[in-house]
Amino acid sequence: MIRDARCKDAARITEIFNQAIPSGFAVWREQLTDQTEVAGWIDGPAPRQAVLVAESASVGGAKRIDGFATLAPFKTGPGWQASTELSVYVAAEARGAGIGGRLIDAICNRAAEIGCATVVSAIDAANTGSVALHERRGFVCIGVIKCAGRKAGALRDVVLLQRLPLSSSAPVKIKYAPIT
């Protein structure tokens, strides 16, 4: 089941997010997060923001959070209201069960519900599994930013992916203005 995150989910979301910090390049930061930071993501979402969790039954029937997805503004300012950025994280022990794909679909549906025309995802170029997952969910690569950030003292490249349009009821036509 996928649902909106609640403040009581902050401990598990923190645990899942912190798994990604030392183990790879999904998160470009060295410091672990804490429940206070995560509770802020959940408790105070602004426009174009959301946090969803994937919940499943564990041994004994108790519910367990296996992953989460977030929406955050891609860029700030009034001209960027049509776009938002997603992030998705799945607990190490729950990977390979389709949870990431279901979270991506659900968060993209949420983006459409709140009026966004497009969702962008920025993924470390070495994270080919995540790039492939996004592509299977309808995202297309729109570019690579070389040396976009640092992790573990090394410059990292980021792949930008975009899903467009989000809703068949609101088709989006892209027109590019020439740069002069």
MOTA-V105493 format. One record per residue. RES is the residue in one small letter. SS is DSSP state (H for helix, E for strand, - for the rest). Layout:
# MOTA-V105493
res=RES ss=SS
res=RES ss=SS
This chain:
# MOTA-V105493
res=m ss=-
res=i ss=E
res=r ss=E
res=d ss=E
res=a ss=-
res=r ss=-
res=c ss=H
res=k ss=H
res=d ss=H
res=a ss=H
res=a ss=H
res=r ss=H
res=i ss=H
res=t ss=H
res=e ss=H
res=i ss=H
res=f ss=H
res=n ss=H
res=q ss=H
res=a ss=H
res=i ss=H
res=p ss=H
res=s ss=H
res=g ss=-
res=f ss=-
res=a ss=-
res=v ss=-
res=w ss=-
res=r ss=-
res=e ss=-
res=q ss=-
res=l ss=-
res=t ss=-
res=d ss=-
res=q ss=H
res=t ss=H
res=e ss=H
res=v ss=H
res=a ss=H
res=g ss=H
res=w ss=H
res=i ss=H
res=d ss=H
res=g ss=-
res=p ss=-
res=a ss=-
res=p ss=-
res=r ss=-
res=q ss=-
res=a ss=E
res=v ss=E
res=l ss=E
res=v ss=E
res=a ss=E
res=e ss=E
res=s ss=E
res=a ss=E
res=s ss=-
res=v ss=H
res=g ss=H
res=g ss=H
res=a ss=-
res=k ss=E
res=r ss=E
res=i ss=E
res=d ss=E
res=g ss=E
res=f ss=E
res=a ss=E
res=t ss=E
res=l ss=E
res=a ss=E
res=p ss=E
res=f ss=-
res=k ss=-
res=t ss=-
res=g ss=-
res=p ss=H
res=g ss=H
res=w ss=H
res=q ss=-
res=a ss=-
res=s ss=E
res=t ss=E
res=e ss=E
res=l ss=E
res=s ss=E
res=v ss=E
res=y ss=E
res=v ss=E
res=a ss=-
res=a ss=H
res=e ss=H
res=a ss=H
res=r ss=-
res=g ss=-
res=a ss=-
res=g ss=-
res=i ss=H
res=g ss=H
res=g ss=H
res=r ss=H
res=l ss=H
res=i ss=H
res=d ss=H
res=a ss=H
res=i ss=H
res=c ss=H
res=n ss=H
res=r ss=H
res=a ss=H
res=a ss=H
res=e ss=H
res=i ss=-
res=g ss=-
res=c ss=-
res=a ss=-
res=t ss=E
res=v ss=E
res=v ss=E
res=s ss=E
res=a ss=E
res=i ss=E
res=d ss=E
res=a ss=-
res=a ss=-
res=n ss=-
res=t ss=H
res=g ss=H
res=s ss=H
res=v ss=H
res=a ss=H
res=l ss=H
res=h ss=H
res=e ss=H
res=r ss=H
res=r ss=-
res=g ss=-
res=f ss=-
res=v ss=E
res=c ss=E
res=i ss=E
res=g ss=E
res=v ss=E
res=i ss=E
res=k ss=E
res=c ss=E
res=a ss=E
res=g ss=E
res=r ss=E
res=k ss=E
res=a ss=-
res=g ss=-
res=a ss=E
res=l ss=E
res=r ss=E
res=d ss=E
res=v ss=E
res=v ss=E
res=l ss=E
res=l ss=E
res=q ss=E
res=r ss=E
res=l ss=-
res=p ss=-
res=l ss=-
res=s ss=-
res=s ss=-
res=s ss=-
res=a ss=-
res=p ss=-
res=v ss=-
res=k ss=-
res=i ss=-
res=k ss=-
res=y ss=-
res=a ss=-
res=p ss=-
res=i ss=-
res=t ss=-
